[in-house]
Amino acid sequence: MLAANTETLDKALQVVQVNQKRLTLLGGDDVYTLKTLEIGREQAVGMVVAVP
């Protein structure tokens, strides 16, 4: 689970890239950004993001 906030989002996105889809990822609402798709690209596909 990626419990990121705006200050730690960049580090969480590094985890997305390094993971290479080996583990299923769950992210909180702060991960729900355009930046996640721009940086995570194909590695972010399939990630579950919980938003209120």
ModelCIF file with pLDDT and N, C-alpha, C, O atoms, coordinates in Angstrom:
data_MODEL
#
_entry.id   MODEL 
#
_entity.id                         1 
_entity.type                       polymer 
_entity.pdbx_number_of_molecules   1 
#
_entity_poly.entity_id                      1 
_entity_poly.type                           'polypeptide(L)' 
_entity_poly.nstd_linkage                   no 
_entity_poly.nstd_monomer                   no 
_entity_poly.pdbx_seq_one_letter_code       MLAANTETLDKALQVVQVNQKRLTLLGGDDVYTLKTLEIGREQAVGMVVAVP 
_entity_poly.pdbx_seq_one_letter_code_can   MLAANTETLDKALQVVQVNQKRLTLLGGDDVYTLKTLEIGREQAVGMVVAVP 
_entity_poly.pdbx_strand_id                 A 
#
loop_
_entity_poly_seq.entity_id 
_entity_poly_seq.num 
_entity_poly_seq.mon_id 
_entity_poly_seq.hetero 
1 1  MET n 
1 2  LEU n 
1 3  ALA n 
1 4  ALA n 
1 5  ASN n 
1 6  THR n 
1 7  GLU n 
1 8  THR n 
1 9  LEU n 
1 10 ASP n 
1 11 LYS n 
1 12 ALA n 
1 13 LEU n 
1 14 GLN n 
1 15 VAL n 
1 16 VAL n 
1 17 GLN n 
1 18 VAL n 
1 19 ASN n 
1 20 GLN n 
1 21 LYS n 
1 22 ARG n 
1 23 LEU n 
1 24 THR n 
1 25 LEU n 
1 26 LEU n 
1 27 GLY n 
1 28 GLY n 
1 29 ASP n 
1 30 ASP n 
1 31 VAL n 
1 32 TYR n 
1 33 THR n 
1 34 LEU n 
1 35 LYS n 
1 36 THR n 
1 37 LEU n 
1 38 GLU n 
1 39 ILE n 
1 40 GLY n 
1 41 ARG n 
1 42 GLU n 
1 43 GLN n 
1 44 ALA n 
1 45 VAL n 
1 46 GLY n 
1 47 MET n 
1 48 VAL n 
1 49 VAL n 
1 50 ALA n 
1 51 VAL n 
1 52 PRO n 
#
_struct_asym.id          A 
_struct_asym.entity_id   1 
#
loop_
_ma_qa_metric.id 
_ma_qa_metric.mode 
_ma_qa_metric.name 
_ma_qa_metric.software_group_id 
_ma_qa_metric.type 
1 global pLDDT . pLDDT 
2 local  pLDDT . pLDDT 
#
_ma_qa_metric_global.metric_id      1 
_ma_qa_metric_global.metric_value   91.27 
_ma_qa_metric_global.model_id       1 
_ma_qa_metric_global.ordinal_id     1 
#
loop_
_ma_qa_metric_local.label_asym_id 
_ma_qa_metric_local.label_comp_id 
_ma_qa_metric_local.label_seq_id 
_ma_qa_metric_local.metric_id 
_ma_qa_metric_local.metric_value 
_ma_qa_metric_local.model_id 
_ma_qa_metric_local.ordinal_id 
A MET 1  2 90.00 1 1  
A LEU 2  2 87.00 1 2  
A ALA 3  2 89.00 1 3  
A ALA 4  2 89.00 1 4  
A ASN 5  2 90.00 1 5  
A THR 6  2 88.00 1 6  
A GLU 7  2 93.00 1 7  
A THR 8  2 93.00 1 8  
A LEU 9  2 93.00 1 9  
A ASP 10 2 93.00 1 10 
A LYS 11 2 93.00 1 11 
A ALA 12 2 93.00 1 12 
A LEU 13 2 93.00 1 13 
A GLN 14 2 94.00 1 14 
A VAL 15 2 93.00 1 15 
A VAL 16 2 93.00 1 16 
A GLN 17 2 93.00 1 17 
A VAL 18 2 94.00 1 18 
A ASN 19 2 92.00 1 19 
A GLN 20 2 91.00 1 20 
A LYS 21 2 90.00 1 21 
A ARG 22 2 93.00 1 22 
A LEU 23 2 92.00 1 23 
A THR 24 2 92.00 1 24 
A LEU 25 2 93.00 1 25 
A LEU 26 2 94.00 1 26 
A GLY 27 2 91.00 1 27 
A GLY 28 2 90.00 1 28 
A ASP 29 2 90.00 1 29 
A ASP 30 2 91.00 1 30 
A VAL 31 2 91.00 1 31 
A TYR 32 2 91.00 1 32 
A THR 33 2 91.00 1 33 
A LEU 34 2 92.00 1 34 
A LYS 35 2 93.00 1 35 
A THR 36 2 92.00 1 36 
A LEU 37 2 91.00 1 37 
A GLU 38 2 92.00 1 38 
A ILE 39 2 91.00 1 39 
A GLY 40 2 89.00 1 40 
A ARG 41 2 90.00 1 41 
A GLU 42 2 92.00 1 42 
A GLN 43 2 92.00 1 43 
A ALA 44 2 91.00 1 44 
A VAL 45 2 91.00 1 45 
A GLY 46 2 90.00 1 46 
A MET 47 2 92.00 1 47 
A VAL 48 2 94.00 1 48 
A VAL 49 2 92.00 1 49 
A ALA 50 2 89.00 1 50 
A VAL 51 2 86.00 1 51 
A PRO 52 2 84.00 1 52 
#
loop_
_atom_site.group_PDB 
_atom_site.id 
_atom_site.type_symbol 
_atom_site.label_atom_id 
_atom_site.label_alt_id 
_atom_site.label_comp_id 
_atom_site.label_asym_id 
_atom_site.label_entity_id 
_atom_site.label_seq_id 
_atom_site.pdbx_PDB_ins_code 
_atom_site.Cartn_x 
_atom_site.Cartn_y 
_atom_site.Cartn_z 
_atom_site.occupancy 
_atom_site.B_iso_or_equiv 
_atom_site.pdbx_formal_charge 
_atom_site.auth_seq_id 
_atom_site.auth_comp_id 
_atom_site.auth_asym_id 
_atom_site.auth_atom_id 
_atom_site.pdbx_PDB_model_num 
ATOM 1   N N  . MET A 1 1  ? 0.844   -1.173 0.000   1.00 90.00 ? 1  MET A N  1 
ATOM 2   C CA . MET A 1 1  ? 0.000   0.000  0.000   1.00 90.00 ? 1  MET A CA 1 
ATOM 3   C C  . MET A 1 1  ? 0.892   1.239  0.000   1.00 90.00 ? 1  MET A C  1 
ATOM 4   O O  . MET A 1 1  ? 1.859   1.330  0.755   1.00 90.00 ? 1  MET A O  1 
ATOM 5   N N  . LEU A 1 2  ? 0.550   2.169  -0.846  1.00 87.00 ? 2  LEU A N  1 
ATOM 6   C CA . LEU A 1 2  ? 1.269   3.433  -0.923  1.00 87.00 ? 2  LEU A CA 1 
ATOM 7   C C  . LEU A 1 2  ? 0.460   4.490  -0.185  1.00 87.00 ? 2  LEU A C  1 
ATOM 8   O O  . LEU A 1 2  ? -0.494  5.042  -0.733  1.00 87.00 ? 2  LEU A O  1 
ATOM 9   N N  . ALA A 1 3  ? 0.833   4.765  1.032   1.00 89.00 ? 3  ALA A N  1 
ATOM 10  C CA . ALA A 1 3  ? 0.146   5.772  1.842   1.00 89.00 ? 3  ALA A CA 1 
ATOM 11  C C  . ALA A 1 3  ? 0.893   7.090  1.708   1.00 89.00 ? 3  ALA A C  1 
ATOM 12  O O  . ALA A 1 3  ? 1.482   7.588  2.667   1.00 89.00 ? 3  ALA A O  1 
ATOM 13  N N  . ALA A 1 4  ? 0.858   7.641  0.514   1.00 89.00 ? 4  ALA A N  1 
ATOM 14  C CA . ALA A 1 4  ? 1.616   8.855  0.223   1.00 89.00 ? 4  ALA A CA 1 
ATOM 15  C C  . ALA A 1 4  ? 0.767   10.095 0.496   1.00 89.00 ? 4  ALA A C  1 
ATOM 16  O O  . ALA A 1 4  ? -0.463  10.048 0.518   1.00 89.00 ? 4  ALA A O  1 
ATOM 17  N N  . ASN A 1 5  ? 1.469   11.194 0.700   1.00 90.00 ? 5  ASN A N  1 
ATOM 18  C CA . ASN A 1 5  ? 0.810   12.489 0.727   1.00 90.00 ? 5  ASN A CA 1 
ATOM 19  C C  . ASN A 1 5  ? 1.525   13.361 -0.301  1.00 90.00 ? 5  ASN A C  1 
ATOM 20  O O  . ASN A 1 5  ? 2.390   12.873 -1.029  1.00 90.00 ? 5  ASN A O  1 
ATOM 21  N N  . THR A 1 6  ? 1.175   14.635 -0.370  1.00 88.00 ? 6  THR A N  1 
ATOM 22  C CA . THR A 1 6  ? 1.772   15.481 -1.409  1.00 88.00 ? 6  THR A CA 1 
ATOM 23  C C  . THR A 1 6  ? 3.283   15.607 -1.256  1.00 88.00 ? 6  THR A C  1 
ATOM 24  O O  . THR A 1 6  ? 3.988   15.805 -2.245  1.00 88.00 ? 6  THR A O  1 
ATOM 25  N N  . GLU A 1 7  ? 3.781   15.498 -0.047  1.00 93.00 ? 7  GLU A N  1 
ATOM 26  C CA . GLU A 1 7  ? 5.221   15.614 0.177   1.00 93.00 ? 7  GLU A CA 1 
ATOM 27  C C  . GLU A 1 7  ? 5.978   14.341 -0.188  1.00 93.00 ? 7  GLU A C  1 
ATOM 28  O O  . GLU A 1 7  ? 7.152   14.412 -0.554  1.00 93.00 ? 7  GLU A O  1 
ATOM 29  N N  . THR A 1 8  ? 5.343   13.197 -0.098  1.00 93.00 ? 8  THR A N  1 
ATOM 30  C CA . THR A 1 8  ? 6.015   11.922 -0.349  1.00 93.00 ? 8  THR A CA 1 
ATOM 31  C C  . THR A 1 8  ? 5.581   11.272 -1.662  1.00 93.00 ? 8  THR A C  1 
ATOM 32  O O  . THR A 1 8  ? 5.950   10.130 -1.933  1.00 93.00 ? 8  THR A O  1 
ATOM 33  N N  . LEU A 1 9  ? 4.810   11.975 -2.470  1.00 93.00 ? 9  LEU A N  1 
ATOM 34  C CA . LEU A 1 9  ? 4.299   11.404 -3.721  1.00 93.00 ? 9  LEU A CA 1 
ATOM 35  C C  . LEU A 1 9  ? 5.426   10.980 -4.651  1.00 93.00 ? 9  LEU A C  1 
ATOM 36  O O  . LEU A 1 9  ? 5.342   9.920  -5.269  1.00 93.00 ? 9  LEU A O  1 
ATOM 37  N N  . ASP A 1 10 ? 6.476   11.781 -4.764  1.00 93.00 ? 10 ASP A N  1 
ATOM 38  C CA . ASP A 1 10 ? 7.581   11.434 -5.665  1.00 93.00 ? 10 ASP A CA 1 
ATOM 39  C C  . ASP A 1 10 ? 8.240   10.113 -5.262  1.00 93.00 ? 10 ASP A C  1 
ATOM 40  O O  . ASP A 1 10 ? 8.579   9.300  -6.122  1.00 93.00 ? 10 ASP A O  1 
ATOM 41  N N  . LYS A 1 11 ? 8.419   9.903  -3.971  1.00 93.00 ? 11 LYS A N  1 
ATOM 42  C CA . LYS A 1 11 ? 9.001   8.645  -3.499  1.00 93.00 ? 11 LYS A CA 1 
ATOM 43  C C  . LYS A 1 11 ? 8.066   7.477  -3.774  1.00 93.00 ? 11 LYS A C  1 
ATOM 44  O O  . LYS A 1 11 ? 8.523   6.396  -4.147  1.00 93.00 ? 11 LYS A O  1 
ATOM 45  N N  . ALA A 1 12 ? 6.773   7.676  -3.598  1.00 93.00 ? 12 ALA A N  1 
ATOM 46  C CA . ALA A 1 12 ? 5.806   6.619  -3.879  1.00 93.00 ? 12 ALA A CA 1 
ATOM 47  C C  . ALA A 1 12 ? 5.806   6.258  -5.358  1.00 93.00 ? 12 ALA A C  1 
ATOM 48  O O  . ALA A 1 12 ? 5.662   5.087  -5.709  1.00 93.00 ? 12 ALA A O  1 
ATOM 49  N N  . LEU A 1 13 ? 5.964   7.239  -6.215  1.00 93.00 ? 13 LEU A N  1 
ATOM 50  C CA . LEU A 1 13 ? 5.997   6.968  -7.653  1.00 93.00 ? 13 LEU A CA 1 
ATOM 51  C C  . LEU A 1 13 ? 7.272   6.242  -8.057  1.00 93.00 ? 13 LEU A C  1 
ATOM 52  O O  . LEU A 1 13 ? 7.275   5.500  -9.040  1.00 93.00 ? 13 LEU A O  1 
ATOM 53  N N  . GLN A 1 14 ? 8.336   6.444  -7.325  1.00 94.00 ? 14 GLN A N  1 
ATOM 54  C CA . GLN A 1 14 ? 9.552   5.661  -7.561  1.00 94.00 ? 14 GLN A CA 1 
ATOM 55  C C  . GLN A 1 14 ? 9.298   4.199  -7.243  1.00 94.00 ? 14 GLN A C  1 
ATOM 56  O O  . GLN A 1 14 ? 9.795   3.315  -7.940  1.00 94.00 ? 14 GLN A O  1 
ATOM 57  N N  . VAL A 1 15 ? 8.528   3.938  -6.193  1.00 93.00 ? 15 VAL A N  1 
ATOM 58  C CA . VAL A 1 15 ? 8.173   2.558  -5.836  1.00 93.00 ? 15 VAL A CA 1 
ATOM 59  C C  . VAL A 1 15 ? 7.364   1.932  -6.960  1.00 93.00 ? 15 VAL A C  1 
ATOM 60  O O  . VAL A 1 15 ? 7.569   0.766  -7.296  1.00 93.00 ? 15 VAL A O  1 
ATOM 61  N N  . VAL A 1 16 ? 6.446   2.694  -7.545  1.00 93.00 ? 16 VAL A N  1 
ATOM 62  C CA . VAL A 1 16 ? 5.637   2.183  -8.659  1.00 93.00 ? 16 VAL A CA 1 
ATOM 63  C C  . VAL A 1 16 ? 6.540   1.760  -9.810  1.00 93.00 ? 16 VAL A C  1 
ATOM 64  O O  . VAL A 1 16 ? 6.343   0.690  -10.386 1.00 93.00 ? 16 VAL A O  1 
ATOM 65  N N  . GLN A 1 17 ? 7.517   2.573  -10.150 1.00 93.00 ? 17 GLN A N  1 
ATOM 66  C CA . GLN A 1 17 ? 8.423   2.262  -11.252 1.00 93.00 ? 17 GLN A CA 1 
ATOM 67  C C  . GLN A 1 17 ? 9.296   1.057  -10.952 1.00 93.00 ? 17 GLN A C  1 
ATOM 68  O O  . GLN A 1 17 ? 9.470   0.195  -11.813 1.00 93.00 ? 17 GLN A O  1 
ATOM 69  N N  . VAL A 1 18 ? 9.838   0.981  -9.770  1.00 94.00 ? 18 VAL A N  1 
ATOM 70  C CA . VAL A 1 18 ? 10.743  -0.108 -9.396  1.00 94.00 ? 18 VAL A CA 1 
ATOM 71  C C  . VAL A 1 18 ? 9.994   -1.428 -9.272  1.00 94.00 ? 18 VAL A C  1 
ATOM 72  O O  . VAL A 1 18 ? 10.561  -2.488 -9.540  1.00 94.00 ? 18 VAL A O  1 
ATOM 73  N N  . ASN A 1 19 ? 8.746   -1.378 -8.873  1.00 92.00 ? 19 ASN A N  1 
ATOM 74  C CA . ASN A 1 19 ? 7.936   -2.581 -8.663  1.00 92.00 ? 19 ASN A CA 1 
ATOM 75  C C  . ASN A 1 19 ? 7.774   -3.395 -9.945  1.00 92.00 ? 19 ASN A C  1 
ATOM 76  O O  . ASN A 1 19 ? 7.707   -4.623 -9.894  1.00 92.00 ? 19 ASN A O  1 
ATOM 77  N N  . GLN A 1 20 ? 7.709   -2.714 -11.102 1.00 91.00 ? 20 GLN A N  1 
ATOM 78  C CA . GLN A 1 20 ? 7.577   -3.392 -12.403 1.00 91.00 ? 20 GLN A CA 1 
ATOM 79  C C  . GLN A 1 20 ? 6.403   -4.373 -12.442 1.00 91.00 ? 20 GLN A C  1 
ATOM 80  O O  . GLN A 1 20 ? 6.499   -5.436 -13.056 1.00 91.00 ? 20 GLN A O  1 
ATOM 81  N N  . LYS A 1 21 ? 5.297   -4.014 -11.786 1.00 90.00 ? 21 LYS A N  1 
ATOM 82  C CA . LYS A 1 21 ? 4.059   -4.813 -11.764 1.00 90.00 ? 21 LYS A CA 1 
ATOM 83  C C  . LYS A 1 21 ? 4.221   -6.176 -11.087 1.00 90.00 ? 21 LYS A C  1 
ATOM 84  O O  . LYS A 1 21 ? 3.401   -7.065 -11.314 1.00 90.00 ? 21 LYS A O  1 
ATOM 85  N N  . ARG A 1 22 ? 5.239   -6.362 -10.277 1.00 93.00 ? 22 ARG A N  1 
ATOM 86  C CA . ARG A 1 22 ? 5.416   -7.645 -9.589  1.00 93.00 ? 22 ARG A CA 1 
ATOM 87  C C  . ARG A 1 22 ? 4.414   -7.803 -8.460  1.00 93.00 ? 22 ARG A C  1 
ATOM 88  O O  . ARG A 1 22 ? 3.916   -8.901 -8.213  1.00 93.00 ? 22 ARG A O  1 
ATOM 89  N N  . LEU A 1 23 ? 4.118   -6.704 -7.773  1.00 92.00 ? 23 LEU A N  1 
ATOM 90  C CA . LEU A 1 23 ? 3.154   -6.738 -6.682  1.00 92.00 ? 23 LEU A CA 1 
ATOM 91  C C  . LEU A 1 23 ? 1.976   -5.840 -7.033  1.00 92.00 ? 23 LEU A C  1 
ATOM 92  O O  . LEU A 1 23 ? 2.154   -4.808 -7.681  1.00 92.00 ? 23 LEU A O  1 
ATOM 93  N N  . THR A 1 24 ? 0.790   -6.217 -6.618  1.00 92.00 ? 24 THR A N  1 
ATOM 94  C CA . THR A 1 24 ? -0.374  -5.368 -6.795  1.00 92.00 ? 24 THR A CA 1 
ATOM 95  C C  . THR A 1 24 ? -0.246  -4.175 -5.860  1.00 92.00 ? 24 THR A C  1 
ATOM 96  O O  . THR A 1 24 ? 0.072   -4.332 -4.682  1.00 92.00 ? 24 THR A O  1 
ATOM 97  N N  . LEU A 1 25 ? -0.496  -2.983 -6.391  1.00 93.00 ? 25 LEU A N  1 
ATOM 98  C CA . LEU A 1 25 ? -0.339  -1.776 -5.597  1.00 93.00 ? 25 LEU A CA 1 
ATOM 99  C C  . LEU A 1 25 ? -1.692  -1.167 -5.252  1.00 93.00 ? 25 LEU A C  1 
ATOM 100 O O  . LEU A 1 25 ? -2.618  -1.170 -6.063  1.00 93.00 ? 25 LEU A O  1 
ATOM 101 N N  . LEU A 1 26 ? -1.785  -0.654 -4.054  1.00 94.00 ? 26 LEU A N  1 
ATOM 102 C CA . LEU A 1 26 ? -2.961  0.070  -3.580  1.00 94.00 ? 26 LEU A CA 1 
ATOM 103 C C  . LEU A 1 26 ? -2.493  1.437  -3.131  1.00 94.00 ? 26 LEU A C  1 
ATOM 104 O O  . LEU A 1 26 ? -1.576  1.548  -2.317  1.00 94.00 ? 26 LEU A O  1 
ATOM 105 N N  . GLY A 1 27 ? -3.112  2.472  -3.653  1.00 91.00 ? 27 GLY A N  1 
ATOM 106 C CA . GLY A 1 27 ? -2.713  3.824  -3.295  1.00 91.00 ? 27 GLY A CA 1 
ATOM 107 C C  . GLY A 1 27 ? -3.874  4.598  -2.710  1.00 91.00 ? 27 GLY A C  1 
ATOM 108 O O  . GLY A 1 27 ? -5.036  4.322  -3.010  1.00 91.00 ? 27 GLY A O  1 
ATOM 109 N N  . GLY A 1 28 ? -3.552  5.562  -1.878  1.00 90.00 ? 28 GLY A N  1 
ATOM 110 C CA . GLY A 1 28 ? -4.557  6.429  -1.289  1.00 90.00 ? 28 GLY A CA 1 
ATOM 111 C C  . GLY A 1 28 ? -4.958  7.535  -2.246  1.00 90.00 ? 28 GLY A C  1 
ATOM 112 O O  . GLY A 1 28 ? -4.497  7.567  -3.387  1.00 90.00 ? 28 GLY A O  1 
ATOM 113 N N  . ASP A 1 29 ? -5.812  8.441  -1.793  1.00 90.00 ? 29 ASP A N  1 
ATOM 114 C CA . ASP A 1 29 ? -6.349  9.473  -2.674  1.00 90.00 ? 29 ASP A CA 1 
ATOM 115 C C  . ASP A 1 29 ? -5.302  10.483 -3.147  1.00 90.00 ? 29 ASP A C  1 
ATOM 116 O O  . ASP A 1 29 ? -5.509  11.127 -4.175  1.00 90.00 ? 29 ASP A O  1 
ATOM 117 N N  . ASP A 1 30 ? -4.200  10.640 -2.441  1.00 91.00 ? 30 ASP A N  1 
ATOM 118 C CA . ASP A 1 30 ? -3.151  11.554 -2.895  1.00 91.00 ? 30 ASP A CA 1 
ATOM 119 C C  . ASP A 1 30 ? -2.396  11.013 -4.098  1.00 91.00 ? 30 ASP A C  1 
ATOM 120 O O  . ASP A 1 30 ? -1.676  11.763 -4.757  1.00 91.00 ? 30 ASP A O  1 
ATOM 121 N N  . VAL A 1 31 ? -2.543  9.742  -4.393  1.00 91.00 ? 31 VAL A N  1 
ATOM 122 C CA . VAL A 1 31 ? -1.890  9.145  -5.565  1.00 91.00 ? 31 VAL A CA 1 
ATOM 123 C C  . VAL A 1 31 ? -2.742  9.364  -6.820  1.00 91.00 ? 31 VAL A C  1 
ATOM 124 O O  . VAL A 1 31 ? -2.273  9.150  -7.938  1.00 91.00 ? 31 VAL A O  1 
ATOM 125 N N  . TYR A 1 32 ? -3.989  9.790  -6.631  1.00 91.00 ? 32 TYR A N  1 
ATOM 126 C CA . TYR A 1 32 ? -4.925  10.011 -7.736  1.00 91.00 ? 32 TYR A CA 1 
ATOM 127 C C  . TYR A 1 32 ? -4.624  11.358 -8.399  1.00 91.00 ? 32 TYR A C  1 
ATOM 128 O O  . TYR A 1 32 ? -5.341  12.337 -8.193  1.00 91.00 ? 32 TYR A O  1 
ATOM 129 N N  . THR A 1 33 ? -3.556  11.391 -9.197  1.00 91.00 ? 33 THR A N  1 
ATOM 130 C CA . THR A 1 33 ? -3.138  12.612 -9.882  1.00 91.00 ? 33 THR A CA 1 
ATOM 131 C C  . THR A 1 33 ? -2.678  12.280 -11.298 1.00 91.00 ? 33 THR A C  1 
ATOM 132 O O  . THR A 1 33 ? -2.377  11.131 -11.622 1.00 91.00 ? 33 THR A O  1 
ATOM 133 N N  . LEU A 1 34 ? -2.634  13.297 -12.114 1.00 92.00 ? 34 LEU A N  1 
ATOM 134 C CA . LEU A 1 34 ? -2.108  13.136 -13.466 1.00 92.00 ? 34 LEU A CA 1 
ATOM 135 C C  . LEU A 1 34 ? -0.626  12.775 -13.421 1.00 92.00 ? 34 LEU A C  1 
ATOM 136 O O  . LEU A 1 34 ? -0.128  12.062 -14.291 1.00 92.00 ? 34 LEU A O  1 
ATOM 137 N N  . LYS A 1 35 ? 0.066   13.266 -12.413 1.00 93.00 ? 35 LYS A N  1 
ATOM 138 C CA . LYS A 1 35 ? 1.494   12.987 -12.254 1.00 93.00 ? 35 LYS A CA 1 
ATOM 139 C C  . LYS A 1 35 ? 1.751   11.488 -12.121 1.00 93.00 ? 35 LYS A C  1 
ATOM 140 O O  . LYS A 1 35 ? 2.771   10.988 -12.595 1.00 93.00 ? 35 LYS A O  1 
ATOM 141 N N  . THR A 1 36 ? 0.836   10.775 -11.483 1.00 92.00 ? 36 THR A N  1 
ATOM 142 C CA . THR A 1 36 ? 0.974   9.323  -11.333 1.00 92.00 ? 36 THR A CA 1 
ATOM 143 C C  . THR A 1 36 ? 0.995   8.644  -12.698 1.00 92.00 ? 36 THR A C  1 
ATOM 144 O O  . THR A 1 36 ? 1.792   7.735  -12.927 1.00 92.00 ? 36 THR A O  1 
ATOM 145 N N  . LEU A 1 37 ? 0.132   9.077  -13.594 1.00 91.00 ? 37 LEU A N  1 
ATOM 146 C CA . LEU A 1 37 ? 0.106   8.492  -14.934 1.00 91.00 ? 37 LEU A CA 1 
ATOM 147 C C  . LEU A 1 37 ? 1.303   8.926  -15.766 1.00 91.00 ? 37 LEU A C  1 
ATOM 148 O O  . LEU A 1 37 ? 1.827   8.138  -16.553 1.00 91.00 ? 37 LEU A O  1 
ATOM 149 N N  . GLU A 1 38 ? 1.739   10.167 -15.601 1.00 92.00 ? 38 GLU A N  1 
ATOM 150 C CA . GLU A 1 38 ? 2.878   10.662 -16.368 1.00 92.00 ? 38 GLU A CA 1 
ATOM 151 C C  . GLU A 1 38 ? 4.171   9.958  -15.970 1.00 92.00 ? 38 GLU A C  1 
ATOM 152 O O  . GLU A 1 38 ? 4.972   9.599  -16.833 1.00 92.00 ? 38 GLU A O  1 
ATOM 153 N N  . ILE A 1 39 ? 4.380   9.759  -14.673 1.00 91.00 ? 39 ILE A N  1 
ATOM 154 C CA . ILE A 1 39 ? 5.622   9.153  -14.194 1.00 91.00 ? 39 ILE A CA 1 
ATOM 155 C C  . ILE A 1 39 ? 5.516   7.631  -14.138 1.00 91.00 ? 39 ILE A C  1 
ATOM 156 O O  . ILE A 1 39 ? 6.447   6.932  -14.539 1.00 91.00 ? 39 ILE A O  1 
ATOM 157 N N  . GLY A 1 40 ? 4.401   7.117  -13.647 1.00 89.00 ? 40 GLY A N  1 
ATOM 158 C CA . GLY A 1 40 ? 4.234   5.676  -13.501 1.00 89.00 ? 40 GLY A CA 1 
ATOM 159 C C  . GLY A 1 40 ? 4.053   4.954  -14.815 1.00 89.00 ? 40 GLY A C  1 
ATOM 160 O O  . GLY A 1 40 ? 4.451   3.799  -14.964 1.00 89.00 ? 40 GLY A O  1 
ATOM 161 N N  . ARG A 1 41 ? 3.452   5.638  -15.763 1.00 90.00 ? 41 ARG A N  1 
ATOM 162 C CA . ARG A 1 41 ? 3.163   5.089  -17.091 1.00 90.00 ? 41 ARG A CA 1 
ATOM 163 C C  . ARG A 1 41 ? 2.595   3.677  -17.028 1.00 90.00 ? 41 ARG A C  1 
ATOM 164 O O  . ARG A 1 41 ? 1.616   3.442  -16.320 1.00 90.00 ? 41 ARG A O  1 
ATOM 165 N N  . GLU A 1 42 ? 3.176   2.754  -17.737 1.00 92.00 ? 42 GLU A N  1 
ATOM 166 C CA . GLU A 1 42 ? 2.641   1.392  -17.818 1.00 92.00 ? 42 GLU A CA 1 
ATOM 167 C C  . GLU A 1 42 ? 2.671   0.680  -16.473 1.00 92.00 ? 42 GLU A C  1 
ATOM 168 O O  . GLU A 1 42 ? 1.846   -0.201 -16.227 1.00 92.00 ? 42 GLU A O  1 
ATOM 169 N N  . GLN A 1 43 ? 3.599   1.039  -15.602 1.00 92.00 ? 43 GLN A N  1 
ATOM 170 C CA . GLN A 1 43 ? 3.696   0.390  -14.290 1.00 92.00 ? 43 GLN A CA 1 
ATOM 171 C C  . GLN A 1 43 ? 2.526   0.784  -13.392 1.00 92.00 ? 43 GLN A C  1 
ATOM 172 O O  . GLN A 1 43 ? 2.223   0.071  -12.435 1.00 92.00 ? 43 GLN A O  1 
ATOM 173 N N  . ALA A 1 44 ? 1.867   1.897  -13.676 1.00 91.00 ? 44 ALA A N  1 
ATOM 174 C CA . ALA A 1 44 ? 0.729   2.347  -12.870 1.00 91.00 ? 44 ALA A CA 1 
ATOM 175 C C  . ALA A 1 44 ? -0.592  1.710  -13.326 1.00 91.00 ? 44 ALA A C  1 
ATOM 176 O O  . ALA A 1 44 ? -1.593  1.798  -12.615 1.00 91.00 ? 44 ALA A O  1 
ATOM 177 N N  . VAL A 1 45 ? -0.602  1.082  -14.485 1.00 91.00 ? 45 VAL A N  1 
ATOM 178 C CA . VAL A 1 45 ? -1.808  0.435  -14.986 1.00 91.00 ? 45 VAL A CA 1 
ATOM 179 C C  . VAL A 1 45 ? -2.162  -0.733 -14.082 1.00 91.00 ? 45 VAL A C  1 
ATOM 180 O O  . VAL A 1 45 ? -1.324  -1.593 -13.812 1.00 91.00 ? 45 VAL A O  1 
ATOM 181 N N  . GLY A 1 46 ? -3.406  -0.762 -13.616 1.00 90.00 ? 46 GLY A N  1 
ATOM 182 C CA . GLY A 1 46 ? -3.858  -1.839 -12.748 1.00 90.00 ? 46 GLY A CA 1 
ATOM 183 C C  . GLY A 1 46 ? -3.742  -1.524 -11.273 1.00 90.00 ? 46 GLY A C  1 
ATOM 184 O O  . GLY A 1 46 ? -4.230  -2.286 -10.439 1.00 90.00 ? 46 GLY A O  1 
ATOM 185 N N  . MET A 1 47 ? -3.101  -0.406 -10.935 1.00 92.00 ? 47 MET A N  1 
ATOM 186 C CA . MET A 1 47 ? -2.985  -0.021 -9.527  1.00 92.00 ? 47 MET A CA 1 
ATOM 187 C C  . MET A 1 47 ? -4.368  0.395  -9.030  1.00 92.00 ? 47 MET A C  1 
ATOM 188 O O  . MET A 1 47 ? -5.102  1.102  -9.721  1.00 92.00 ? 47 MET A O  1 
ATOM 189 N N  . VAL A 1 48 ? -4.705  -0.046 -7.845  1.00 94.00 ? 48 VAL A N  1 
ATOM 190 C CA . VAL A 1 48 ? -5.979  0.302  -7.235  1.00 94.00 ? 48 VAL A CA 1 
ATOM 191 C C  . VAL A 1 48 ? -5.772  1.584  -6.433  1.00 94.00 ? 48 VAL A C  1 
ATOM 192 O O  . VAL A 1 48 ? -4.881  1.660  -5.587  1.00 94.00 ? 48 VAL A O  1 
ATOM 193 N N  . VAL A 1 49 ? -6.595  2.579  -6.704  1.00 92.00 ? 49 VAL A N  1 
ATOM 194 C CA . VAL A 1 49 ? -6.487  3.863  -5.998  1.00 92.00 ? 49 VAL A CA 1 
ATOM 195 C C  . VAL A 1 49 ? -7.823  4.129  -5.303  1.00 92.00 ? 49 VAL A C  1 
ATOM 196 O O  . VAL A 1 49 ? -8.869  4.207  -5.946  1.00 92.00 ? 49 VAL A O  1 
ATOM 197 N N  . ALA A 1 50 ? -7.766  4.265  -3.991  1.00 89.00 ? 50 ALA A N  1 
ATOM 198 C CA . ALA A 1 50 ? -8.965  4.511  -3.193  1.00 89.00 ? 50 ALA A CA 1 
ATOM 199 C C  . ALA A 1 50 ? -9.197  6.014  -3.099  1.00 89.00 ? 50 ALA A C  1 
ATOM 200 O O  . ALA A 1 50 ? -8.328  6.746  -2.626  1.00 89.00 ? 50 ALA A O  1 
ATOM 201 N N  . VAL A 1 51 ? -10.349 6.474  -3.541  1.00 86.00 ? 51 VAL A N  1 
ATOM 202 C CA . VAL A 1 51 ? -10.686 7.896  -3.456  1.00 86.00 ? 51 VAL A CA 1 
ATOM 203 C C  . VAL A 1 51 ? -12.054 8.032  -2.775  1.00 86.00 ? 51 VAL A C  1 
ATOM 204 O O  . VAL A 1 51 ? -12.930 7.183  -2.940  1.00 86.00 ? 51 VAL A O  1 
ATOM 205 N N  . PRO A 1 52 ? -12.218 9.117  -2.008  1.00 84.00 ? 52 PRO A N  1 
ATOM 206 C CA . PRO A 1 52 ? -13.515 9.303  -1.335  1.00 84.00 ? 52 PRO A CA 1 
ATOM 207 C C  . PRO A 1 52 ? -14.599 9.722  -2.309  1.00 84.00 ? 52 PRO A C  1 
ATOM 208 O O  . PRO A 1 52 ? -15.746 9.920  -1.909  1.00 84.00 ? 52 PRO A O  1 
#
